[in-house]
Amino acid sequence: MMKGQIAGLMKQAQQMQTRMQEMQAKLEAMEVEGAAGGGMVKVKLSGKGDLRRVTLDPALVTADEKEVLEDLLVAAHADAKQKVEAMMAEEMQKATAGLNIPGGLGGLKLPF
């Protein structure tokens, strides 16, 4: 490999690292809301998937159906997590746009 090619690859790697850091900061600042039970249970996650808030409809808080409530919480979290994963895939595509990476990204996973 010629010296210019190596320098080009290093520059691309630095650009990608900078974009990844920017994307991670952007994702951490974002919030995604998931809902279940017709909006009776809502959860908010950061763009990185951290659970930030759970909101329960007052009608559920007095209900004796604990198992139903627990299932709705799991479903709401799964809804928000799926949205985060889709958003992360979109941001990854933006971050790597225009970079000529030998062999492509081949299943590269985000570091979080």
N, C-alpha and C positions, 0 to 999 in steps of 0.2 A: 504494500500500500504506500502511496506517495505521501509525503509530508502534508501537502495541501488537502488531501482526502481525509487524513486523520484530523487535521485542524477543523475541517468542515463537519466531521462527525462530532467532535468535541463541542463545537458551537451549537449544533442541533441538540445535543444532550443537555447543554446548559439552558437552551431555550425551553426545552421540554420540562426541565426541573423547575424553572421559574413559573411556567404555566401551571404545573401541578400544584405548586405552593399557592399561587393565586386562586386556583380552583378550590383547594381545600379551605382557604379562608372564606371564600364566597359561599361554599356549601355550609360551613359552620354557622354563618350569619343567617342563612335561609331557614324558614320554618315551613313544614308541610303538615297539613291536617288530614287525619284519617277519621272516618266515621263508620258507625255500625248502628243497627237498630233504627234506621230512619233518622239518624242524627241524635238519638238519645244518648249515645256514648261517643265522645270525641277525644282523640289524642293528638298532641302536637309533638313532632320530632324535629330535631335539627336536620340539616341537609346531610349530616354524617350518620343519622339514624339514632341519635341520643333522644330518649323520651324526655320531653320538657314539661308537658302538662297533660292532665286527664280531666275531662269535663263530663259530669254525669247530669242527666236530666233529673230534676227534683222528684219526678214520679218514680224513678228507679231507686232512689236512696231509701225510700220507705218500704219498698217491696221486699218480700221475704224470699224472693227467688234468687238466692245468692249464686247458684250455678249458672243461671241465665246471664246474670250480670258479668260473671267472670268470663264466660264465652264471648260476650259482646266486647269486652275489653281486649281480648285476644284478637278478635276479628278486626277491630278498629286499628290496633297496632299493625296488623298484617297489611291492611289497606294503606296506611301511611308509609310503611317500610317499602312496599312495592313502588309507590310513587317516588320515594327517595332513590331507589335503585335505578328507575327509569331516568330520573334527573341526572344521576351520576354518570350513566352511560352517555347521555347527551353532552354533558360537560367534558367528559373524556374525549369524545369525538371532536369537540371544539378545540380542546387543548392540543391535540395532536394533528390538527388540520394543517396541511402544507408541509409537514415534516417528512422527509424521505428517510424512513427508518428501514434498514435492510431487514427483510424477513417480516416486516409489519409488527404489530403488537402481539399477535399470536396468543390470545387469552390472558394478556396482562391484567392483573387485578390491582385495584387501588390499594394503597397501603393502610387503609382503615376500614 
